[in-house]
């Protein structure tokens, strides 16, 4: 990936901050979507409702400081705020934080293309961290994109980047697809 120039990085950070402000302006409930709501909406419809604050957002986002900010069929974006609370003993953000953010984007990308009545579970997840991350990076984004959607399996890949275009990690997933119960 090409690095953005200083001006491009400044513009992108401003856009991400604006997205951050919109996300924080939403009155957000943290919890699990009620079964009645989940039974009548596709995952993509639920994701868009989460972004709008109409249904609860998963509690993991509150715990680890990240939230879904974009949802399209086959493409999901989470924004995260790497903080000191996420540090490992080496003085940088723990790999588990990278993994949680990327796994969320990848799994939701898969879910976003599933028809009503279908769900998924992760069968395999692989991640490469390519540079350390600290709280000096204000925001990062994990973008997950569907690669293949089949009747029983789906794959997606994703990237964790900063507003300056730097790649921090990339990942892939394979998911089992099955009928909701």
mmCIF file of the C-alpha atoms, coordinates in Angstrom:
data_MODEL
# 
_entry.id   MODEL 
# 
loop_
_atom_site.group_PDB 
_atom_site.id 
_atom_site.type_symbol 
_atom_site.label_atom_id 
_atom_site.label_alt_id 
_atom_site.label_comp_id 
_atom_site.label_asym_id 
_atom_site.label_entity_id 
_atom_site.label_seq_id 
_atom_site.pdbx_PDB_ins_code 
_atom_site.Cartn_x 
_atom_site.Cartn_y 
_atom_site.Cartn_z 
_atom_site.occupancy 
_atom_site.B_iso_or_equiv 
_atom_site.pdbx_formal_charge 
_atom_site.auth_seq_id 
_atom_site.auth_comp_id 
_atom_site.auth_asym_id 
_atom_site.auth_atom_id 
_atom_site.pdbx_PDB_model_num 
ATOM 1   C CA . UNK A 1 1   ? 0.000   0.000   0.000  1.00 0.00 ? 1   UNK A CA 1 
ATOM 2   C CA . UNK A 1 2   ? 1.266   3.432   -0.840 1.00 0.00 ? 2   UNK A CA 1 
ATOM 3   C CA . UNK A 1 3   ? 1.786   5.852   1.981  1.00 0.00 ? 3   UNK A CA 1 
ATOM 4   C CA . UNK A 1 4   ? -0.216  9.008   1.824  1.00 0.00 ? 4   UNK A CA 1 
ATOM 5   C CA . UNK A 1 5   ? 1.528   12.365  1.793  1.00 0.00 ? 5   UNK A CA 1 
ATOM 6   C CA . UNK A 1 6   ? 1.312   14.598  4.827  1.00 0.00 ? 6   UNK A CA 1 
ATOM 7   C CA . UNK A 1 7   ? -1.625  16.521  3.356  1.00 0.00 ? 7   UNK A CA 1 
ATOM 8   C CA . UNK A 1 8   ? -3.498  13.328  2.420  1.00 0.00 ? 8   UNK A CA 1 
ATOM 9   C CA . UNK A 1 9   ? -2.876  11.853  5.873  1.00 0.00 ? 9   UNK A CA 1 
ATOM 10  C CA . UNK A 1 10  ? -4.136  15.049  7.521  1.00 0.00 ? 10  UNK A CA 1 
ATOM 11  C CA . UNK A 1 11  ? -7.299  14.974  5.393  1.00 0.00 ? 11  UNK A CA 1 
ATOM 12  C CA . UNK A 1 12  ? -7.881  11.289  6.127  1.00 0.00 ? 12  UNK A CA 1 
ATOM 13  C CA . UNK A 1 13  ? -7.361  11.807  9.867  1.00 0.00 ? 13  UNK A CA 1 
ATOM 14  C CA . UNK A 1 14  ? -9.855  14.689  9.762  1.00 0.00 ? 14  UNK A CA 1 
ATOM 15  C CA . UNK A 1 15  ? -12.391 12.437  8.004  1.00 0.00 ? 15  UNK A CA 1 
ATOM 16  C CA . UNK A 1 16  ? -11.810 9.663   10.555 1.00 0.00 ? 16  UNK A CA 1 
ATOM 17  C CA . UNK A 1 17  ? -12.179 12.150  13.427 1.00 0.00 ? 17  UNK A CA 1 
ATOM 18  C CA . UNK A 1 18  ? -15.482 13.324  11.913 1.00 0.00 ? 18  UNK A CA 1 
ATOM 19  C CA . UNK A 1 19  ? -16.629 9.699   11.718 1.00 0.00 ? 19  UNK A CA 1 
ATOM 20  C CA . UNK A 1 20  ? -15.490 9.280   15.321 1.00 0.00 ? 20  UNK A CA 1 
ATOM 21  C CA . UNK A 1 21  ? -17.512 12.323  16.385 1.00 0.00 ? 21  UNK A CA 1 
ATOM 22  C CA . UNK A 1 22  ? -20.613 10.968  14.615 1.00 0.00 ? 22  UNK A CA 1 
ATOM 23  C CA . UNK A 1 23  ? -20.161 7.557   16.253 1.00 0.00 ? 23  UNK A CA 1 
ATOM 24  C CA . UNK A 1 24  ? -19.753 9.122   19.698 1.00 0.00 ? 24  UNK A CA 1 
ATOM 25  C CA . UNK A 1 25  ? -22.786 11.374  19.139 1.00 0.00 ? 25  UNK A CA 1 
ATOM 26  C CA . UNK A 1 26  ? -25.024 8.323   18.738 1.00 0.00 ? 26  UNK A CA 1 
ATOM 27  C CA . UNK A 1 27  ? -26.736 7.336   21.957 1.00 0.00 ? 27  UNK A CA 1 
ATOM 28  C CA . UNK A 1 28  ? -25.326 3.854   22.181 1.00 0.00 ? 28  UNK A CA 1 
ATOM 29  C CA . UNK A 1 29  ? -26.519 0.868   24.130 1.00 0.00 ? 29  UNK A CA 1 
ATOM 30  C CA . UNK A 1 30  ? -24.083 -2.006  24.592 1.00 0.00 ? 30  UNK A CA 1 
ATOM 31  C CA . UNK A 1 31  ? -25.487 -5.501  24.608 1.00 0.00 ? 31  UNK A CA 1 
ATOM 32  C CA . UNK A 1 32  ? -26.859 -8.279  22.468 1.00 0.00 ? 32  UNK A CA 1 
ATOM 33  C CA . UNK A 1 33  ? -29.490 -7.809  19.770 1.00 0.00 ? 33  UNK A CA 1 
ATOM 34  C CA . UNK A 1 34  ? -32.811 -9.356  20.812 1.00 0.00 ? 34  UNK A CA 1 
ATOM 35  C CA . UNK A 1 35  ? -33.653 -12.626 19.065 1.00 0.00 ? 35  UNK A CA 1 
ATOM 36  C CA . UNK A 1 36  ? -36.898 -11.112 17.755 1.00 0.00 ? 36  UNK A CA 1 
ATOM 37  C CA . UNK A 1 37  ? -34.918 -8.360  16.004 1.00 0.00 ? 37  UNK A CA 1 
ATOM 38  C CA . UNK A 1 38  ? -32.266 -10.737 14.669 1.00 0.00 ? 38  UNK A CA 1 
ATOM 39  C CA . UNK A 1 39  ? -34.880 -13.127 13.260 1.00 0.00 ? 39  UNK A CA 1 
ATOM 40  C CA . UNK A 1 40  ? -36.412 -10.503 10.991 1.00 0.00 ? 40  UNK A CA 1 
ATOM 41  C CA . UNK A 1 41  ? -33.329 -8.647  9.709  1.00 0.00 ? 41  UNK A CA 1 
ATOM 42  C CA . UNK A 1 42  ? -30.261 -9.637  7.755  1.00 0.00 ? 42  UNK A CA 1 
ATOM 43  C CA . UNK A 1 43  ? -26.896 -9.118  9.413  1.00 0.00 ? 43  UNK A CA 1 
ATOM 44  C CA . UNK A 1 44  ? -26.261 -6.145  7.134  1.00 0.00 ? 44  UNK A CA 1 
ATOM 45  C CA . UNK A 1 45  ? -29.532 -4.544  8.262  1.00 0.00 ? 45  UNK A CA 1 
ATOM 46  C CA . UNK A 1 46  ? -28.552 -5.156  11.895 1.00 0.00 ? 46  UNK A CA 1 
ATOM 47  C CA . UNK A 1 47  ? -25.073 -3.699  11.365 1.00 0.00 ? 47  UNK A CA 1 
ATOM 48  C CA . UNK A 1 48  ? -26.533 -0.532  9.880  1.00 0.00 ? 48  UNK A CA 1 
ATOM 49  C CA . UNK A 1 49  ? -28.951 -0.318  12.814 1.00 0.00 ? 49  UNK A CA 1 
ATOM 50  C CA . UNK A 1 50  ? -26.004 -0.710  15.230 1.00 0.00 ? 50  UNK A CA 1 
ATOM 51  C CA . UNK A 1 51  ? -24.154 2.149   13.562 1.00 0.00 ? 51  UNK A CA 1 
ATOM 52  C CA . UNK A 1 52  ? -27.289 4.296   13.882 1.00 0.00 ? 52  UNK A CA 1 
ATOM 53  C CA . UNK A 1 53  ? -27.702 3.333   17.551 1.00 0.00 ? 53  UNK A CA 1 
ATOM 54  C CA . UNK A 1 54  ? -31.060 1.637   16.928 1.00 0.00 ? 54  UNK A CA 1 
ATOM 55  C CA . UNK A 1 55  ? -29.934 -1.724  18.321 1.00 0.00 ? 55  UNK A CA 1 
ATOM 56  C CA . UNK A 1 56  ? -27.221 -2.519  20.862 1.00 0.00 ? 56  UNK A CA 1 
ATOM 57  C CA . UNK A 1 57  ? -23.583 -2.715  19.821 1.00 0.00 ? 57  UNK A CA 1 
ATOM 58  C CA . UNK A 1 58  ? -21.602 -5.743  21.032 1.00 0.00 ? 58  UNK A CA 1 
ATOM 59  C CA . UNK A 1 59  ? -20.004 -5.227  24.467 1.00 0.00 ? 59  UNK A CA 1 
ATOM 60  C CA . UNK A 1 60  ? -16.562 -6.253  23.155 1.00 0.00 ? 60  UNK A CA 1 
ATOM 61  C CA . UNK A 1 61  ? -16.386 -2.877  21.403 1.00 0.00 ? 61  UNK A CA 1 
ATOM 62  C CA . UNK A 1 62  ? -16.866 -1.052  24.679 1.00 0.00 ? 62  UNK A CA 1 
ATOM 63  C CA . UNK A 1 63  ? -14.307 -3.230  26.412 1.00 0.00 ? 63  UNK A CA 1 
ATOM 64  C CA . UNK A 1 64  ? -11.647 -2.870  23.714 1.00 0.00 ? 64  UNK A CA 1 
ATOM 65  C CA . UNK A 1 65  ? -12.471 0.626   22.397 1.00 0.00 ? 65  UNK A CA 1 
ATOM 66  C CA . UNK A 1 66  ? -13.622 -0.064  18.868 1.00 0.00 ? 66  UNK A CA 1 
ATOM 67  C CA . UNK A 1 67  ? -16.854 0.295   16.942 1.00 0.00 ? 67  UNK A CA 1 
ATOM 68  C CA . UNK A 1 68  ? -18.300 -0.419  13.509 1.00 0.00 ? 68  UNK A CA 1 
ATOM 69  C CA . UNK A 1 69  ? -18.416 2.751   11.408 1.00 0.00 ? 69  UNK A CA 1 
ATOM 70  C CA . UNK A 1 70  ? -19.286 1.494   7.900  1.00 0.00 ? 70  UNK A CA 1 
ATOM 71  C CA . UNK A 1 71  ? -21.368 -1.425  6.671  1.00 0.00 ? 71  UNK A CA 1 
ATOM 72  C CA . UNK A 1 72  ? -21.886 -2.401  3.054  1.00 0.00 ? 72  UNK A CA 1 
ATOM 73  C CA . UNK A 1 73  ? -22.580 -5.801  1.534  1.00 0.00 ? 73  UNK A CA 1 
ATOM 74  C CA . UNK A 1 74  ? -19.231 -7.586  1.630  1.00 0.00 ? 74  UNK A CA 1 
ATOM 75  C CA . UNK A 1 75  ? -17.344 -4.718  3.280  1.00 0.00 ? 75  UNK A CA 1 
ATOM 76  C CA . UNK A 1 76  ? -17.260 -3.710  6.930  1.00 0.00 ? 76  UNK A CA 1 
ATOM 77  C CA . UNK A 1 77  ? -15.095 -1.082  8.645  1.00 0.00 ? 77  UNK A CA 1 
ATOM 78  C CA . UNK A 1 78  ? -14.342 -0.845  12.348 1.00 0.00 ? 78  UNK A CA 1 
ATOM 79  C CA . UNK A 1 79  ? -12.580 2.117   13.918 1.00 0.00 ? 79  UNK A CA 1 
ATOM 80  C CA . UNK A 1 80  ? -10.440 1.600   16.998 1.00 0.00 ? 80  UNK A CA 1 
ATOM 81  C CA . UNK A 1 81  ? -8.686  3.791   19.498 1.00 0.00 ? 81  UNK A CA 1 
ATOM 82  C CA . UNK A 1 82  ? -5.434  2.096   20.563 1.00 0.00 ? 82  UNK A CA 1 
ATOM 83  C CA . UNK A 1 83  ? -4.797  3.015   24.171 1.00 0.00 ? 83  UNK A CA 1 
ATOM 84  C CA . UNK A 1 84  ? -2.533  2.359   27.090 1.00 0.00 ? 84  UNK A CA 1 
ATOM 85  C CA . UNK A 1 85  ? -5.113  -0.100  28.482 1.00 0.00 ? 85  UNK A CA 1 
ATOM 86  C CA . UNK A 1 86  ? -4.354  -2.318  25.453 1.00 0.00 ? 86  UNK A CA 1 
ATOM 87  C CA . UNK A 1 87  ? -0.583  -2.464  26.040 1.00 0.00 ? 87  UNK A CA 1 
ATOM 88  C CA . UNK A 1 88  ? 1.432   -5.629  26.445 1.00 0.00 ? 88  UNK A CA 1 
ATOM 89  C CA . UNK A 1 89  ? 4.511   -5.890  28.714 1.00 0.00 ? 89  UNK A CA 1 
ATOM 90  C CA . UNK A 1 90  ? 6.703   -4.717  25.811 1.00 0.00 ? 90  UNK A CA 1 
ATOM 91  C CA . UNK A 1 91  ? 5.093   -1.251  25.760 1.00 0.00 ? 91  UNK A CA 1 
ATOM 92  C CA . UNK A 1 92  ? 2.964   -1.514  22.636 1.00 0.00 ? 92  UNK A CA 1 
ATOM 93  C CA . UNK A 1 93  ? -0.577  -2.575  21.789 1.00 0.00 ? 93  UNK A CA 1 
ATOM 94  C CA . UNK A 1 94  ? -1.137  -6.294  22.433 1.00 0.00 ? 94  UNK A CA 1 
ATOM 95  C CA . UNK A 1 95  ? -1.569  -8.554  19.409 1.00 0.00 ? 95  UNK A CA 1 
ATOM 96  C CA . UNK A 1 96  ? -4.876  -9.726  20.844 1.00 0.00 ? 96  UNK A CA 1 
ATOM 97  C CA . UNK A 1 97  ? -6.257  -6.223  20.314 1.00 0.00 ? 97  UNK A CA 1 
ATOM 98  C CA . UNK A 1 98  ? -5.202  -6.318  16.649 1.00 0.00 ? 98  UNK A CA 1 
ATOM 99  C CA . UNK A 1 99  ? -6.793  -9.774  16.354 1.00 0.00 ? 99  UNK A CA 1 
ATOM 100 C CA . UNK A 1 100 ? -10.090 -8.786  17.996 1.00 0.00 ? 100 UNK A CA 1 
ATOM 101 C CA . UNK A 1 101 ? -10.462 -5.766  15.722 1.00 0.00 ? 101 UNK A CA 1 
ATOM 102 C CA . UNK A 1 102 ? -9.576  -7.657  12.536 1.00 0.00 ? 102 UNK A CA 1 
ATOM 103 C CA . UNK A 1 103 ? -11.605 -10.756 13.458 1.00 0.00 ? 103 UNK A CA 1 
ATOM 104 C CA . UNK A 1 104 ? -14.628 -8.511  14.012 1.00 0.00 ? 104 UNK A CA 1 
ATOM 105 C CA . UNK A 1 105 ? -14.227 -6.816  10.620 1.00 0.00 ? 105 UNK A CA 1 
ATOM 106 C CA . UNK A 1 106 ? -13.662 -10.120 8.808  1.00 0.00 ? 106 UNK A CA 1 
ATOM 107 C CA . UNK A 1 107 ? -16.519 -12.001 10.462 1.00 0.00 ? 107 UNK A CA 1 
ATOM 108 C CA . UNK A 1 108 ? -18.932 -9.135  9.936  1.00 0.00 ? 108 UNK A CA 1 
ATOM 109 C CA . UNK A 1 109 ? -17.886 -8.887  6.260  1.00 0.00 ? 109 UNK A CA 1 
ATOM 110 C CA . UNK A 1 110 ? -18.898 -12.538 5.905  1.00 0.00 ? 110 UNK A CA 1 
ATOM 111 C CA . UNK A 1 111 ? -22.145 -12.001 7.818  1.00 0.00 ? 111 UNK A CA 1 
ATOM 112 C CA . UNK A 1 112 ? -22.999 -8.944  5.718  1.00 0.00 ? 112 UNK A CA 1 
ATOM 113 C CA . UNK A 1 113 ? -23.582 -11.078 2.615  1.00 0.00 ? 113 UNK A CA 1 
ATOM 114 C CA . UNK A 1 114 ? -25.517 -13.919 4.249  1.00 0.00 ? 114 UNK A CA 1 
ATOM 115 C CA . UNK A 1 115 ? -29.233 -14.253 3.560  1.00 0.00 ? 115 UNK A CA 1 
ATOM 116 C CA . UNK A 1 116 ? -31.777 -14.119 6.370  1.00 0.00 ? 116 UNK A CA 1 
ATOM 117 C CA . UNK A 1 117 ? -31.672 -17.342 8.376  1.00 0.00 ? 117 UNK A CA 1 
ATOM 118 C CA . UNK A 1 118 ? -27.969 -18.038 7.792  1.00 0.00 ? 118 UNK A CA 1 
ATOM 119 C CA . UNK A 1 119 ? -25.206 -17.470 10.359 1.00 0.00 ? 119 UNK A CA 1 
ATOM 120 C CA . UNK A 1 120 ? -21.494 -18.201 10.511 1.00 0.00 ? 120 UNK A CA 1 
ATOM 121 C CA . UNK A 1 121 ? -18.714 -19.154 12.850 1.00 0.00 ? 121 UNK A CA 1 
ATOM 122 C CA . UNK A 1 122 ? -14.996 -18.682 12.359 1.00 0.00 ? 122 UNK A CA 1 
ATOM 123 C CA . UNK A 1 123 ? -13.223 -21.876 11.322 1.00 0.00 ? 123 UNK A CA 1 
ATOM 124 C CA . UNK A 1 124 ? -9.779  -20.339 10.780 1.00 0.00 ? 124 UNK A CA 1 
ATOM 125 C CA . UNK A 1 125 ? -8.174  -16.954 11.378 1.00 0.00 ? 125 UNK A CA 1 
ATOM 126 C CA . UNK A 1 126 ? -4.669  -15.910 10.373 1.00 0.00 ? 126 UNK A CA 1 
ATOM 127 C CA . UNK A 1 127 ? -3.047  -12.564 11.123 1.00 0.00 ? 127 UNK A CA 1 
ATOM 128 C CA . UNK A 1 128 ? 0.282   -10.934 10.366 1.00 0.00 ? 128 UNK A CA 1 
ATOM 129 C CA . UNK A 1 129 ? 1.314   -7.909  12.401 1.00 0.00 ? 129 UNK A CA 1 
ATOM 130 C CA . UNK A 1 130 ? 3.734   -5.883  10.301 1.00 0.00 ? 130 UNK A CA 1 
ATOM 131 C CA . UNK A 1 131 ? 4.539   -3.025  12.695 1.00 0.00 ? 131 UNK A CA 1 
ATOM 132 C CA . UNK A 1 132 ? 3.966   -2.171  16.342 1.00 0.00 ? 132 UNK A CA 1 
ATOM 133 C CA . UNK A 1 133 ? 1.162   0.139   17.397 1.00 0.00 ? 133 UNK A CA 1 
ATOM 134 C CA . UNK A 1 134 ? 1.075   2.549   20.332 1.00 0.00 ? 134 UNK A CA 1 
ATOM 135 C CA . UNK A 1 135 ? -1.363  5.112   21.645 1.00 0.00 ? 135 UNK A CA 1 
ATOM 136 C CA . UNK A 1 136 ? 0.548   7.752   19.669 1.00 0.00 ? 136 UNK A CA 1 
ATOM 137 C CA . UNK A 1 137 ? -1.594  6.623   16.729 1.00 0.00 ? 137 UNK A CA 1 
ATOM 138 C CA . UNK A 1 138 ? -4.933  8.244   17.523 1.00 0.00 ? 138 UNK A CA 1 
ATOM 139 C CA . UNK A 1 139 ? -7.186  6.040   15.383 1.00 0.00 ? 139 UNK A CA 1 
ATOM 140 C CA . UNK A 1 140 ? -6.889  2.926   13.268 1.00 0.00 ? 140 UNK A CA 1 
ATOM 141 C CA . UNK A 1 141 ? -9.310  1.223   10.947 1.00 0.00 ? 141 UNK A CA 1 
ATOM 142 C CA . UNK A 1 142 ? -9.881  -2.449  10.271 1.00 0.00 ? 142 UNK A CA 1 
ATOM 143 C CA . UNK A 1 143 ? -11.516 -3.066  6.921  1.00 0.00 ? 143 UNK A CA 1 
ATOM 144 C CA . UNK A 1 144 ? -12.836 -6.528  6.152  1.00 0.00 ? 144 UNK A CA 1 
ATOM 145 C CA . UNK A 1 145 ? -13.848 -7.582  2.641  1.00 0.00 ? 145 UNK A CA 1 
ATOM 146 C CA . UNK A 1 146 ? -15.513 -10.756 1.465  1.00 0.00 ? 146 UNK A CA 1 
ATOM 147 C CA . UNK A 1 147 ? -13.381 -12.847 -0.894 1.00 0.00 ? 147 UNK A CA 1 
ATOM 148 C CA . UNK A 1 148 ? -15.651 -15.863 -1.422 1.00 0.00 ? 148 UNK A CA 1 
ATOM 149 C CA . UNK A 1 149 ? -19.182 -16.691 -0.349 1.00 0.00 ? 149 UNK A CA 1 
ATOM 150 C CA . UNK A 1 150 ? -20.314 -20.261 -0.783 1.00 0.00 ? 150 UNK A CA 1 
ATOM 151 C CA . UNK A 1 151 ? -23.186 -22.270 0.618  1.00 0.00 ? 151 UNK A CA 1 
ATOM 152 C CA . UNK A 1 152 ? -21.108 -23.750 3.450  1.00 0.00 ? 152 UNK A CA 1 
ATOM 153 C CA . UNK A 1 153 ? -17.885 -21.735 3.551  1.00 0.00 ? 153 UNK A CA 1 
ATOM 154 C CA . UNK A 1 154 ? -16.936 -18.092 3.140  1.00 0.00 ? 154 UNK A CA 1 
ATOM 155 C CA . UNK A 1 155 ? -13.595 -16.298 3.203  1.00 0.00 ? 155 UNK A CA 1 
ATOM 156 C CA . UNK A 1 156 ? -12.610 -12.701 3.834  1.00 0.00 ? 156 UNK A CA 1 
ATOM 157 C CA . UNK A 1 157 ? -9.484  -10.653 4.145  1.00 0.00 ? 157 UNK A CA 1 
ATOM 158 C CA . UNK A 1 158 ? -8.732  -7.455  5.979  1.00 0.00 ? 158 UNK A CA 1 
ATOM 159 C CA . UNK A 1 159 ? -6.236  -4.754  6.754  1.00 0.00 ? 159 UNK A CA 1 
ATOM 160 C CA . UNK A 1 160 ? -5.575  -2.652  9.842  1.00 0.00 ? 160 UNK A CA 1 
ATOM 161 C CA . UNK A 1 161 ? -4.296  0.773   8.809  1.00 0.00 ? 161 UNK A CA 1 
ATOM 162 C CA . UNK A 1 162 ? -3.584  4.171   10.270 1.00 0.00 ? 162 UNK A CA 1 
ATOM 163 C CA . UNK A 1 163 ? -4.742  7.492   8.823  1.00 0.00 ? 163 UNK A CA 1 
ATOM 164 C CA . UNK A 1 164 ? -1.287  8.006   7.301  1.00 0.00 ? 164 UNK A CA 1 
ATOM 165 C CA . UNK A 1 165 ? -1.801  4.891   5.181  1.00 0.00 ? 165 UNK A CA 1 
ATOM 166 C CA . UNK A 1 166 ? 0.572   2.738   7.222  1.00 0.00 ? 166 UNK A CA 1 
ATOM 167 C CA . UNK A 1 167 ? -0.355  -0.920  7.371  1.00 0.00 ? 167 UNK A CA 1 
ATOM 168 C CA . UNK A 1 168 ? -0.201  -2.356  10.904 1.00 0.00 ? 168 UNK A CA 1 
ATOM 169 C CA . UNK A 1 169 ? -1.590  -5.828  10.251 1.00 0.00 ? 169 UNK A CA 1 
ATOM 170 C CA . UNK A 1 170 ? -3.446  -7.925  7.705  1.00 0.00 ? 170 UNK A CA 1 
ATOM 171 C CA . UNK A 1 171 ? -5.544  -11.042 8.196  1.00 0.00 ? 171 UNK A CA 1 
ATOM 172 C CA . UNK A 1 172 ? -7.685  -13.691 6.544  1.00 0.00 ? 172 UNK A CA 1 
ATOM 173 C CA . UNK A 1 173 ? -10.522 -15.834 7.776  1.00 0.00 ? 173 UNK A CA 1 
ATOM 174 C CA . UNK A 1 174 ? -12.466 -18.901 6.721  1.00 0.00 ? 174 UNK A CA 1 
ATOM 175 C CA . UNK A 1 175 ? -15.969 -19.249 8.145  1.00 0.00 ? 175 UNK A CA 1 
ATOM 176 C CA . UNK A 1 176 ? -18.494 -22.055 8.263  1.00 0.00 ? 176 UNK A CA 1 
ATOM 177 C CA . UNK A 1 177 ? -21.960 -20.958 7.089  1.00 0.00 ? 177 UNK A CA 1 
ATOM 178 C CA . UNK A 1 178 ? -25.019 -22.735 8.480  1.00 0.00 ? 178 UNK A CA 1 
ATOM 179 C CA . UNK A 1 179 ? -28.713 -22.336 9.286  1.00 0.00 ? 179 UNK A CA 1 
ATOM 180 C CA . UNK A 1 180 ? -29.630 -20.248 12.329 1.00 0.00 ? 180 UNK A CA 1 
ATOM 181 C CA . UNK A 1 181 ? -31.316 -22.225 15.072 1.00 0.00 ? 181 UNK A CA 1 
# 
